[in-house]
């Protein structure tokens, strides 16, 4: 009886402590959001089975009174890379491709117009930024022609163009060259072997198989009440309507997904579960390869080591939203922060909130292993 009473008391105290911590995190996150004029900030702390805490703070736009909701959609920018790699991994498991499949095994007729330095690049090289491909991140990029046709046709023309450009050499301190265009080339490989577009493949895997409601480009805010992205103009945030002419210069597979926090949580939980050693939509071995199979940057995830812990982490923006995700592979926890603005203040604010959340859950009692 004494043991039962002790256990009940312990878990009651743990529950009270968790509530107090969540309240502190909420107050801190909202104070940081307000001080830095971020319209909306949503966050979650999760393990593979549960949402430990989550909140939606602020408003859909600086010019609207609409209150933030947990059902709001956010553009996640380069966090799309992990989802594209995840989709491709499913087809690797099916045998449609191998991680070591060379690009020119799939497009042999492109070889004669491409630079010889690229002849041996593989699927995993492209997804881990080891293919020496030009970055195509908007700064100092080669001038891109205005390609015509469907999105898939434009990506193919862009791919041919990319492979004609001079490769970028990594130096002694950088073992990879971060490249949005590399994800376009990897996507061309999977489009060719499946005879489906990236858009079709993503919808089939995430919306149909996993029942996650992903969308493309910016969240619709002209027909629905939802988030508006914001850019900084003359030191102030300006809202951007979803019908603004916008495209990612043929690198959509690297950064053009929008998603609700609750659905993104489920995607990250699949990764947490797989990293714990469980097979789910993908095999556990596939998750480990995706996250830590290649040093520094694996497949859609940076590898970071700090204070004895190992993290999979990534941020994302296309200039109007900003997202940051960190997965603590040792503790089995993940931290997600989504905002609908992009500026230096936004980035610094998100880092502060992330630090607060990680500090709150630094004690191992909150981890999945402890059964909280």
N, C-alpha and C positions, 0 to 999 in steps of 0.2 A: 504493500500500500504506500509506504514511504517513497519507494522508487517511482510509482505512478504519479504521486503528488509532485515530486521533484521535476519529473518530465513535463507535466502540465504547466508548472510554474515557469520553467525554463522557456518553453515555447510561447507562453503568454508574454513574458518579458521580451523575447525576440520579436514578437508581433508588434508590441508597443514601440520598440526601438525602430523597427522598420517604418512604421507610420510616421514617427517623429522625423526620421531621416528623409522620408519622401516629402514631408511638409517643408523641411529646410531646403531641399533641392528645388522644389516648386518656387519658393520665395526667392531663392538665389537666381534661378534661371529667369524669372520674370523681371527682377531688378536689373539684371544685365541686359535683357532685351529692351527694357524701357530706356535705360541710360544710353543705349547705342541706337535707339530709334529703329529697331528691327520690327517690321509690321507683325510677322507671325513666326513663332518658333515652337516646334513640336519635338518631343523627345520620348525615348523609351529605354528602359533597362530590362533585359530579358535573359532567361536561360533557355535551354532547349525545350522546356515544357511549359513555361509560364512567363507572363509579363509581370515583372517585379514592381515596376511603376511606369506610368506614362502620363503625359500632360500635353495639352494644346493651349498655347498662350498667344494673346494678341488678337489681331484682326486680319482679314483677307487682304486689305490694302491700306495704305496710308490715307486714302481718300474715302474709305468706306467704313461704316459702323459694324459690318458683318463680323460676328464673333468667331474666333478660331474654333474649329471642330476637329475631333479625332478622325473624322471621315474625310478630311481635306486631302487634296492631291498636291504632290510636290514633284517638280522636275529634279532628277537626281544626278544629272550631268554624268561625269565619268564613273560614278558608281554603276552605271549601265554596263561597264566592262565586265564586272563580275557576273552579271546576268547573261551576257552574251557568251562568256566562257563556260558558264553552267549549261546553257543550251547546247553548245558544241560538245561538251563532255558527254551529254546523253547520247549523241550520235557516235562518239568514240566508243562508248560502251556497247553500242549496237554493232560496231564493226564497220561503219560507213567510212571512217577515217581512223588513222592512228595519230598519236601526238607527234610521231616522227615522220609522218607523211610530208614529203616535200611539195612546196607550192607548185613547182613545175612538173610534178607527177600528175597533177590535176589539170594544169594548163600548159602542156608541152609546146603548143603552137605559139605561146607568148614569148618563148625563150629567145627567139632571134631578134626581138625588138627590145629586150631587157638587158640591163647591165649584168655582166658575168659575176659580179660580186654577190648577186642575189641567187645564183643558181642552186645553192644547197639549203636555202632557208626552209624551215619546217613550220608546221602548224604551231608547235609549242614555242618556237622562236618568235613568231608573230604575236602570240598572246602574252609572252613574257618580255616583250620589247627587246629581244636579242637579235633582230633581223637587220639592224643598221638602217632601218627605214627613216626617212626624214620625219620630224615630229608632226608637222601639220597641226599646230596648236594656235595658229592665228598670228604668230609673231615671226618675222623673218622667213616666212614660208616661200617656196617658189610660187610664182604667179600661176594660178590654176585656171585653165580654160573654162568657159561656160558650157559644160556638157549638156546635151539634150537627151530626151527620152524618158522612160520610166525611171524610178529611183534605182532599180536593179541595174538597168542599162547604164545609168550615170555612174554607179559605183564601179562597174566593169571598166568604163572608159577612164575613170579616175585611177583605178588600179593599174592599168597599163601605163598611165602617165607617171605614177609613183615609181614604178619599177624602171623608168628611164632616167630618174634623178640620181645624182651622186649620193652614195651612201654616207652616213654619218658614223665616224669612228668613236667608240667609247674610249675614255682615258683611264688612267690607273685608279682613279677614285670613283668612277662610274662604270658599273659592269653592264648597264643597259641604257638604251636611249628611248625614253618614253615617247611613244608615237601613236597618235590616234589613227593614222593611216594603216598601221600594222593590223589593227582590228578590222579595218575594211578588207584587207587582203585575206585575213583568216575567214571572214564572212563569205567572201567570194568562193572559197574552197567548199564551205558547207552548202552554199546555195547551188553550186555546180553538182555535187554528188547527190543532193536531195531533190533537185529540180524545183525548189521552193525559194521564195524570197526570205530575207531576214525577218521582215515584218510577219510573214506567215508562220515562220518557224517559232518566233517568240510568242505569238498568240497561241499557237498550238501547244507549246510546252507549258507556258505559264498560265494562260487563261483557261484552256481546255483541260489539260492534264492536272494542273495544280490548283485550279480555280482561284488564281490570283488575277486581280483586275488591273493589268498594266495598260498604259496608253502611250502614244508617241507624241513627241514635241511637247509644247507647254500645255498645262491643264486648261481645259475649256472654261473661260470665265465670262464669255459674252452671253451664253445661253443658260449657264448655271451659276449659282452662287458658289464660288470656289476661290482658291488663292490666285492672286496676281503676282507675277514676278516683278522685281524692282531693280533698276540700275541706278548707279550714282551719277548725278548730273549737278555740277557746280556745288558739290558738297552736300547735296540733298538727294534722298531717294525718290525716284520717279517711277510710278507704276507702268507696267507694260501689258497692254491687252493681248489676249491669246491670238487675235487675228492679225497681229503685226507680222509682216513678211519676214520670215526667219528660216534659215536652214544651216546645217552644220558642215557645208562643203563636202558632202559625200561621206562623212565619217559618223553617220547616225549610230552604227553598232558600237561606237566608242562612247556615246554620251547622250542619247536622246529618248530616254524612258521617263514617263511620269507614273507615279504610283501613290496609293494611299498608305499611310504609316502602318495600319493594321495588316495590310498585305505584305508590305516590306518586312515586317516583323516575322511573318510566317516563312518568308524566303530565308531570312537570316537564321531562324530556328532550324530549318533543314540543314544548314551548314553546321550549326552547333551540334546537332544530333549526329551528323556524319562524322564530325571530328571526335566525338565520344566513342566512336567505334561501331556505330549502327549503320546498317544499310537502310536507305529509304528510297527516295526517287533516284538517287545515284548511290553507288557503292561507297562504303566508308573509305576504301583505298583511293577512290577518285577524289573525294573531298580533301584527303590529306595531300594528294598531289596538287590539286588546285591551289591550296593555301600555302603549302610549305615544300612543295616538290622542287622548287628552284629558288636559290638564295636571293635575297633583297627584294625582288619582285617576281612573284609566281604568276598565276593566271588570273588576272583581275584584282589581285591583292598585293599590297606592300607587306613585306615581312619586317616587323619591328621588334626589338628586344629591349626591355627596360625593367630594372629592378627585379631581375630573375624571372620575369614573365615574358611570354611570347604573344605577340598580337598580329592579327591580320587587320589591316586598316586601309581606308581609302577615303578621299574627299571627292566632291564633284560639283562642278558649276558650268553653265553655259552663259554666264554673265548676268543672270536674273534670279537664280535660286542658288542656295549653297547647302550641301549635305556633308555630313561626316559620320563615318561608321568605324567602330573599333570592336574587334572580337578578341577577347582574352581567352586564348586557346587552353591555357593552364587551368583557369578557374571555371571555364565553361559559361562565361558571361559575355553579353554583347551590349554595346551602347550605341544608340542611334539618335542623331540630331538632324532635323530638317528645318530649313528656313526658306522664306520667300523673298530674299534679297541677296545681293552680292555687293560687297564693298570691303575695304580693309577692316572697318569696324565690325562688320558681320563675321568675318573670318576670326578675328581676335576674340569676339564674344563667344562664338561657338567653341573655341579652344578653352575658354574659361569655364563654360558650362560642362564640357567634357571632363575637365580636370576635377570639377566638383563631384560629378557623378562617379567617376572612378575612385575618388577618395572615399565617398560614402560606402562603396561596396568593396573596399580594399580588404576587409575582414573576410576570411574564407567561409564564415558561417552563412554568407549569402549565396554561395556558389551552388551550382547544380549538384555537386558531390555531397553537399550537406543536406540536400533534400528540401531546401527552403521553397 
